[in-house]
Amino acid sequence: EQGRAEIGAINFEVVDIASQLSYVLRDELEQGSSIKGRRVRLFQGFVGLDWDDFRLEQTQIAEDSVSYAAGAYKVRCRDIQREMRRDI
């Protein structure tokens, strides 16, 4: 549960419990997809709080820089507003 943010970007780690995320990412790759360019939504809450009460904090876009070490994935994201600026 550690993250680092700067203007327009956020980096975070996801613990891969029982390799569940690895299975999902592998299936996506086999189908010709990847996490790159996917929307990432970051919510804030705490243990014991119902999921419906969690608060959406940010929406980002995953970059191609995803690494794996010691049972966790490190994901780099950029602000979704940067994507919107390209379309204007």
C-alpha positions as CSV (number, residue, x, y, z in Angstrom):
1,E,0.0,0.0,0.0
2,Q,2.5,2.5,-1.2
3,G,2.2,5.0,-3.9
4,R,3.9,8.1,-5.3
5,A,2.1,10.9,-7.2
6,E,3.2,14.0,-9.0
7,I,1.3,16.4,-11.2
8,G,-0.4,14.4,-13.9
9,A,0.9,11.0,-12.9
10,I,0.7,8.4,-10.2
11,N,2.6,5.2,-9.5
12,F,1.3,2.4,-7.3
13,E,1.9,-1.2,-6.4
14,V,-0.6,-4.1,-6.5
15,V,0.1,-7.2,-4.4
16,D,-0.6,-10.2,-6.6
17,I,-2.4,-12.5,-4.1
18,A,-2.5,-16.1,-5.3
19,S,-1.2,-14.9,-8.7
20,Q,-4.8,-13.7,-9.6
21,L,-3.6,-10.6,-11.4
22,S,-0.9,-12.5,-13.2
23,Y,-3.6,-14.8,-14.6
24,V,-5.7,-11.9,-15.8
25,L,-2.7,-10.1,-17.4
26,R,-1.6,-13.3,-19.1
27,D,-5.0,-14.0,-20.5
28,E,-5.2,-10.4,-21.8
29,L,-1.7,-10.8,-23.5
30,E,-2.8,-14.1,-25.1
31,Q,-5.8,-12.2,-26.6
32,G,-3.6,-9.5,-28.0
33,S,-4.4,-6.9,-25.3
34,S,-2.4,-5.3,-22.5
35,I,-2.8,-3.0,-19.6
36,K,-1.2,-0.1,-21.6
37,G,-3.8,2.6,-22.4
38,R,-6.4,1.1,-20.0
39,R,-8.4,3.3,-17.6
40,V,-7.3,2.9,-14.0
41,R,-9.7,4.2,-11.3
42,L,-8.3,4.7,-7.8
43,F,-10.7,4.6,-4.9
44,Q,-10.2,5.6,-1.2
45,G,-11.7,3.7,1.7
46,F,-10.8,1.7,4.7
47,V,-11.2,-1.8,6.2
48,G,-14.8,-2.4,7.2
49,L,-16.3,0.3,4.9
50,D,-18.8,-1.0,2.3
51,W,-17.5,-0.8,-1.2
52,D,-20.4,1.5,-2.1
53,D,-19.0,4.0,0.3
54,F,-15.5,4.1,-1.2
55,R,-14.7,7.4,-2.9
56,L,-13.3,7.7,-6.4
57,E,-10.2,9.8,-6.1
58,Q,-8.6,9.7,-9.6
59,T,-8.9,8.3,-13.0
60,Q,-5.7,7.6,-14.8
61,I,-4.4,5.8,-17.9
62,A,-2.0,2.9,-17.5
63,E,1.4,3.4,-19.3
64,D,3.4,0.6,-20.7
65,S,5.7,0.6,-17.8
66,V,4.5,-2.3,-15.6
67,S,7.0,-4.3,-13.7
68,Y,6.8,-7.3,-11.4
69,A,9.0,-8.1,-8.3
70,A,8.6,-9.8,-5.0
71,G,5.0,-10.7,-5.5
72,A,3.8,-7.2,-6.6
73,Y,3.2,-5.3,-9.8
74,K,4.4,-1.7,-10.1
75,V,2.1,0.3,-12.4
76,R,2.8,3.8,-13.8
77,C,-0.1,5.9,-14.9
78,R,-0.7,9.3,-16.5
79,D,-3.5,11.7,-15.9
80,I,-6.6,11.0,-18.1
81,Q,-6.8,14.7,-18.9
82,R,-3.6,14.4,-21.0
83,E,-5.5,11.9,-23.2
84,M,-8.4,14.3,-23.5
85,R,-6.1,17.2,-24.6
86,R,-4.9,15.1,-27.5
87,D,-8.4,14.6,-28.8
88,I,-9.3,18.3,-28.8
